[in-house]
Amino acid sequence: MIAAGTMPPRVNHVRVGEAILLGRDTVAREPWPGTVQDAFELRGEVVELQRKPSAPEGPRTADAFGRRRVFEDRGWRERALLDIGREDVDVEGLVPLELGVEVLGASSDYLVVDVTDAGSALRVGDELTFALSYGALLAAMDSEYVEKRYEGEA
């Protein structure tokens, strides 16, 4: 309505966080004209890299957050643990920027990703980069454990 000039005169306050920060029209879920959608990214360091079975053995219970996960048995897969967790970010709002990387879940401290089909070989110490939903961005910016850096900073 702002862009079309049809905002009712009685409206004197609008919330534009997602539209301004992520460049997204929150109604149509499309890029907002004249904005960029990659102003923010989250990077996590690979702290462990191992081949593991895709489905756990034995009985399954709820995780620490009360979720009961269903795992598809895809055989042995290359799994990476990253130094990002639910304490830092809304994990469901992370989108890997590298093709072939899949977010599987997280504990409070670590993000679990499948990197079997990643485009490049990873090593411990490498970083993976993610785009963020508005909720993920909000949590990451509020977390004292997420280092914030601005373009041009080392």
N, C-alpha and C positions, 0 to 999 in steps of 0.2 A: 504494500500500500504506500509505503514511503517512496519507493522508486517510481510508482505509477502516479504519484501525486493525489491519491485518493484517501489519504489518512483523514479521518473525521477530526474536525477542529477541537473537539473536547478531549482528544488524546494528547496528553502533554508529557508522557513518559513512555519510553519503549525500552525493552531489554534486547540488546543486540550482540550479546557475548559471542555466541557461536557464529553468527553471520560475520562479525568483524574479525574475530580471531582465526576462524577456520575457513572463511570465505564461502560459507554455505547458506543458501536459502533454506530456512528451517521448515518451511511448509512443503515446497516442491522437492527438497533434498537434492538440489542442483547447485552448481557453482554460482555464487553471486557475481553479477557482471562487474568487471574491473578489479576483482580481488584474486589473490592466490590461495591455493588450498594446501600449500606445503610450508607455511610459515613456522610450523612447529614440528619437531620430530623427537622421538625418545630413543636413546641408544642404551643398549645393555651389553655388558661384557660377558663373554662365554667363560664360565668358571669351571665347567665340567663338560666333557664330550665323551660319550660311550655308546656302544651298540647295546640295545636292550630290547627285550620282547615288547611288542606293542600292546599286549594285553597282560595285566598282572595275573599271577598264579594265586590260587586259593580263594577263599571267600572274600567278598568285597563289602565294605561298610561305607558309611558316609565319611567325607573328608572333614577336616577341622572346621569347615564353614557350613557343614550340614548338607552338602551336595552329594548326591549319589551319581557317580559317573558311569557311563556305559562305554566300554572300550571295544573298538572293532579290532579283531585279530588280523593284523597285516604282516605278521611275521616279525623278524628282527629288524629294528630301525635304528638309525643314528639319532641319538637324543642329545640335546644341549641344555644345560642349566645356565640361566643368565641371572645376573645380580639385580633383578627386578622382581618384586613380589606384590601381593595384594595390599601390603602395607603402603606401597608406593603409588599404585595406579589401579584403575579399573581395568583388569586384565581383558575382559570381554571387549573393550574398546580399542585394543591394539591390533593394527594391521601391519604385518611384516612387509617391508618394502623390497626385500629380496625374493624373487620368484622361487617357489619350491620350499619355502619355510612355512611351517604351520604351527600356530600356537595351540598347545595341548591342554595347558592348565597352569596352575601356580599354587605355591604355598604362600605363607605370609612373606617369606624372604626371597623365593626363587621362582623364576618363570621357566616352564618346561616347553621346549619347542622341538619339533621333528625337523631335522635338517637333512634327511636322507636325500631328498630331491633338490637340495639347494644348488644354485648355479655355480658356486665356487666351494672349494674345500675349506673347511673351517678348522681353526686351532684354538686351544685355550688361550685366552687373552684377546682374541678378535672381538669385534663389536658387531651386533646386528641392530638395524635401524627400523623403527616402527612409526607409522602415522598413528594419530590418536583421534578418538571420538571426543566430543566435548566433555563428556564425563571423565574420560581418561586424562584429558588435558587438565581439567579442574583438579583431579586428585594428585597428579604429578606436580603441578605448580604449588599445591598446598603442602606437599611432603617435604619435610626437612631433610630427608635422605636422598632426594633427587637433586643433583647438582644442576643449576641453571646456568647456561652459557648463551651469550648473544652472538650473532654473526660478527665475525671479525675478532672475537676473543679466542685465545689458544685453548 
